Amino acid sequence: MDQDSEKILVRGNEAVAMGAIDAGCRLFFGYPITPQNEIPEYLSKHLPPLGGEFIQAESEIASINLLLGASATGARAMTSSSSPGISLMQEGISYMAGSELPVVIVNISRSGPGLGGISASQGDYFQATRGGGHGDYRTLVLAPSTVQEMYDLTYLAFDLADKYRNPTIVLGDALIGQMKEPLLRRKPEKMTLPQKDWALTGAKGRKPNRIKSLYLQEGELTEHNWKLYQKYERMKKEEIRFEMVHTDDAEFILVAFGSMARVSKTALELARNEKMKVGLFRPITLFPYPEKPLYDLSKQAKKFLTVELNTGQMVEDVRLSVHREAEVFFYGKPPGALPPPEEILEEIKKYYG
Amino acid sequence: MELVFKRPECLKDVPFHFCPGCHHGIVHRLVAEAIDHFKIREKTIGVASVGCSVFMYDYFNIDVLEAPHGRASAVASGVKRAKKDAIVFTIQGDGDLGAIGIAEGIHTANRGENITLIFANNGIYGMTGGQMAPTTLLGQKTTTSPYGRDFTYDGYPIRMAEMMATLEGSAFVARVAVNNPSHLMKAKKAVRKAFQMQIEGMGFSFVEVLMSCPTNWGLPSLEANRRVEEEMIPYFPLGILKERKMADYL
């Protein structure tokens, strides 16, 4: 443990809130929904003493638009919610992508469709990685797998949002949000946040700034969309993040993110005990998706088993990424019970030979 | 020679796109005059709502942010919370505030957000081509109430100012019109007062402006002005509905 951090035992949701505070976020807008309530609860207590603002809004729609307004001034701001609430926010997320506003949105996802349930699910993968709202846009999507990553990736999300002037989503789930693990928290440091010459601060000594997503003049919107596209391409070049476990000699690769990567890691150990050469590929950025490293891996390993807490979403990205000669299998569970590692081991055995 | 009348510093030297006889240009001017009066141009941030008011950034010589339809008051609240020394205002139409954004409007007022909301009420959806609005009068024909608004189908025209005045968080609530010089002078005072309330930190200030929409009402400009007088004002009475004298925290 280095001296710039302290070790504490916290819940995943609290780690998100701490990561936000440590990244310089001083504004939070949200609406209660299970299983993410520890985030607003923590911030309602800790932001005001720091001179920050916490608003419990009347809805997720209001929350995302309060966020839109706050971020337009250049401030670091955040909202968090869970699946149905994130659905309500999609209009605002689309506007912020179009207006190029850097915000952080945390989805401690639960199960659907509809009111669904409050158990862990990865059913929001498509929504998060395909834009989610109307129009041709993308958000950066980070998928933590541990409480430490809930903290680290929330912190990183603010930096990435500012770097690209783009909404950034932290996609956790009920399992990682609710469980407790040790966390190394950075010691408070004096931060210099990036200069934002586009921000609305009052047109003093400069021309007025405008932030908008409406483009009606001929050619304007085409040009704007190409500009956004270039930004997404740059993200693909510069922001790919992933973890590989025991892939050096692996002939069979498990692909899983977030909470399912944890279960898959245990399944991998069970398989290794039985002398099967199994590895794990865990995407940390879901957009941009780590296509290239997965492709490279598929030149060595020819069988891929994608494991998800849904009936098959990320598996489409795995199929798009791997070499055409590689085989991609899928094991998924809709919301309800989490599959035990032994169940995944059985699946590995089904396709391994 | 003394210059006695000029374009407010806060307005750019460009022609408005508004239809002939529309009152939006007048409302823009009243807001600009208030900003000039208090010399707050350099710290004012405007929030453009969706509707005919969306092009605010083409006319005001200030920083402007565009809000999604109905969300302008939530967006404006977010701006103000992040930048407390800024003066923040929005101009919302009747569809924007009275229909799709009524929740955001009411809760913004109820939280006592220290912003100024100008409510442009012309009783119709102007930009989308004249559909029925929450403030469309009973019997009024629009493209989606071709037989005239009937309360058994469509309910009643909403009186936003009265509703806002009931909320503890609102500090100043007025309804004005700009269809003749006498009303215009009162409107000018009310808009100025609304900004003054914000500058003094009194809380949420709200001015409803009854406006004409000659194009979508299908009336010549002068007749549209008369309609404001004869049909709108009787249902939406003018006046100051609420004026807080000191910042109070109940």
Boltz contact constraints between the chains, C-beta under 6 A:
constraints:
  - contact:
      token1: [A, 27]
      token2: [B, 82]
      max_distance: 6.0
  - contact:
      token1: [A, 53]
      token2: [B, 81]
      max_distance: 6.0
  - contact:
      token1: [A, 58]
      token2: [B, 103]
      max_distance: 6.0
  - contact:
      token1: [A, 58]
      token2: [B, 107]
      max_distance: 6.0
  - contact:
      token1: [A, 62]
      token2: [B, 74]
      max_distance: 6.0
  - contact:
      token1: [A, 62]
      token2: [B, 104]
      max_distance: 6.0
  - contact:
      token1: [A, 65]
      token2: [B, 71]
      max_distance: 6.0
  - contact:
      token1: [A, 65]
      token2: [B, 74]
      max_distance: 6.0
  - contact:
      token1: [A, 65]
      token2: [B, 75]
      max_distance: 6.0
  - contact:
      token1: [A, 66]
      token2: [B, 74]
      max_distance: 6.0
  - contact:
      token1: [A, 66]
      token2: [B, 77]
      max_distance: 6.0
  - contact:
      token1: [A, 66]
      token2: [B, 78]
      max_distance: 6.0
  - contact:
      token1: [A, 68]
      token2: [B, 75]
      max_distance: 6.0
  - contact:
      token1: [A, 69]
      token2: [B, 75]
      max_distance: 6.0
  - contact:
      token1: [A, 69]
      token2: [B, 78]
      max_distance: 6.0
  - contact:
      token1: [A, 69]
      token2: [B, 79]
      max_distance: 6.0
  - contact:
      token1: [A, 70]
      token2: [B, 78]
      max_distance: 6.0
  - contact:
      token1: [A, 70]
      token2: [B, 82]
      max_distance: 6.0
  - contact:
      token1: [A, 72]
      token2: [B, 65]
      max_distance: 6.0
  - contact:
      token1: [A, 73]
      token2: [B, 79]
      max_distance: 6.0
  - contact:
      token1: [A, 73]
      token2: [B, 82]
      max_distance: 6.0
  - contact:
      token1: [A, 73]
      token2: [B, 83]
      max_distance: 6.0
  - contact:
      token1: [A, 75]
      token2: [B, 82]
      max_distance: 6.0
  - contact:
      token1: [A, 91]
      token2: [B, 68]
      max_distance: 6.0
  - contact:
      token1: [A, 95]
      token2: [B, 68]
      max_distance: 6.0
  - contact:
      token1: [A, 200]
      token2: [B, 45]
      max_distance: 6.0
  - contact:
      token1: [A, 200]
      token2: [B, 63]
      max_distance: 6.0
  - contact:
      token1: [A, 200]
      token2: [B, 65]
      max_distance: 6.0
  - contact:
      token1: [A, 202]
      token2: [B, 42]
      max_distance: 6.0
  - contact:
      token1: [A, 202]
      token2: [B, 43]
      max_distance: 6.0
  - contact:
      token1: [A, 202]
      token2: [B, 86]
      max_distance: 6.0
  - contact:
      token1: [A, 203]
      token2: [B, 42]
      max_distance: 6.0
  - contact:
      token1: [A, 203]
      token2: [B, 62]
      max_distance: 6.0
  - contact:
      token1: [A, 203]
      token2: [B, 63]
      max_distance: 6.0
  - contact:
      token1: [A, 204]
      token2: [B, 42]
      max_distance: 6.0
  - contact:
      token1: [A, 208]
      token2: [B, 61]
      max_distance: 6.0
  - contact:
      token1: [A, 208]
      token2: [B, 62]
      max_distance: 6.0
  - contact:
      token1: [A, 208]
      token2: [B, 63]
      max_distance: 6.0
  - contact:
      token1: [A, 209]
      token2: [B, 63]
      max_distance: 6.0
  - contact:
      token1: [A, 210]
      token2: [B, 57]
      max_distance: 6.0
  - contact:
      token1: [A, 210]
      token2: [B, 64]
      max_distance: 6.0
  - contact:
      token1: [A, 211]
      token2: [B, 65]
      max_distance: 6.0
  - contact:
      token1: [A, 212]
      token2: [B, 66]
      max_distance: 6.0
